Every structure is written in C-alpha cells, then in structure tokens.
Amino acid sequence: MNSCKFLLEVCKRPKMFTGSDSFDSVVAYMLGYDDARDGGPLIGFRQWLVLENGKFSNAPWPLLIRSGPDEGNVSDEELISKLCESLSCFLENKDKIGIWKIIASYEKMMSLENGDL
C-alpha cells in the first residue's frame, strides 16, 4: 500500500490509528506522517484543494477542509468524511493527470491572481 492510500485508511478508521475520532487528531497524525516522509505523501494536496475551490488561498489544507458555508457548525465526523472524500478525489486526479500538472495549474492560478500574466 502506498503512502497516500495509507492516509486514506487513516481517514476511514481514525480511531484505529489515532485513538480518537476528532478531526484535529486525524490532521495531526496525517501532518506527522507526511512530515516523517519528507512531505511526499501529501505533496500537491493543498494546491489541489485551492484549485477545487476555484479561488486562491494561502491557508493550510486543514483550514481549506474546514472552510465552507457551514464553517464552525460541522461535526468532527463530517469534517473527517470531507477530508476522506477530498483525499480520495485528489488521489484519483493525481493518478489520472499527474502531480506536476496539478502543481502547474496551481502556479498558473497564482500568476493570474497576482496579475503576472
């Protein structure tokens, strides 16, 4: 099982890996795992989330998952579900078009946002 698919399993069964069902525990576990793997497993995830949102943000990926119309009124279970769904879609996209295409699209969005093009 590759690193990204492992993180998807963490989302699906958070208590097994973190001892808790909280979104913050899952995020802490995933960030620690990603850090231990030199940022490889989640490379491009934040950029993909920004692209999916359709507007530039410099927020870290956990805040991008939390953001939305119901921000602040969402349970940990719903947030973990949203994270799992987002990670799954990201992995599907990454497998389909490749990480560098995601990064290039993000860079293009940044350039347009900054008026560089």
N, C-alpha and C positions, 0 to 999 in steps of 0.2 A: 504494500500500500504506500503510495507516495505521500509526501508531507501535507499537501493540500487536502487530499481525501481524508487523511487522519484528522485534520482540523474540522472537517465536515462531520466526522463521527463525534468529535467533542461537542459540537452544536446539537447533535441529535440526542446525545446522552450526557448532558453536562454533569449530573451528579456523580456519575461513574468516574469522571476524570478530575473534577474539581471539589467534590464533596458538597456542592451547593447547587441550587437551581437558579442562582442570581445571574443576571446579565453581566454585572461587574466581575464576578468570578470567572465567567467564561472568557470575557475580554482579557482579564489579567493572565489567564492561562495561555490564551492564544498569542498575546503580545510576548509573553515569556518564551514560548515555544519558537515563535518567529525570530526573536532576538537570538536565541541559542543557535538557530540555524542561519545566522547572519542575514536575516531579512529575506531569505529566499522564498519561503512558502507563500507569503502574502505580498510579494512584490507586484505592484500594479493594482492591488485591490482597492486602495483609496482612490486612485486615479479613475478606475472603472466606475466606482460609486459616483464620483463627480460627473463623469460623462453620462451616467444613467439619470442623474438628477437634472442634467441639462443646463446647469449654471455653475460657474466657478465658485469654489470654496477652498479655503486652505485649512479647514477643520480636519482633525484626525478621523480615521474611519469609524471609531466607536461613536463619535458625535454625529457623523453622517448617518449611521444606522438609527440613532435616537431621533434624528430630525424628521419632521413631518407634521401634518395637520393636527395630530393628537399629541404632539410633543408634551411630555410631562404627565400625561394621563394614560400611559401604556404600561402594562404589566411586564415583569421580567420574562415571563413565558412568551408573550407576544414579541418582545424585543429579540429573544433568542430565536424564535421562529423566523423573524425578519432577517436576522443575521444568517441563519441557516439557508434560507431561500436566496439571499443575496450572494452568499459564498458559492452556492451551487450554480447559480446563473453565471457568476464570474468564471468559475472553473470551466463551464461549458463554453463560454465565449473564448477563454484563453486557449482551450484545446482547438477550437474552431478557427480562430483568426491569428492566434499567437500573441504573446505578451508584448512584443515590440510594436505591433500595430495599435494595441491599446495605449501604450505609452506615447506613441506618435500622435494619436488622436487627441490625447490629453494635452500634449505640448502645443498642438495646433489651437486648441480651445484657449489655452493660456495666452498664446500670441494674439489671438483675436480679441481677447478680453483686455489685453494691455495695449491694443492698437498697434502692434508691431507689424502686422501685415497690411 
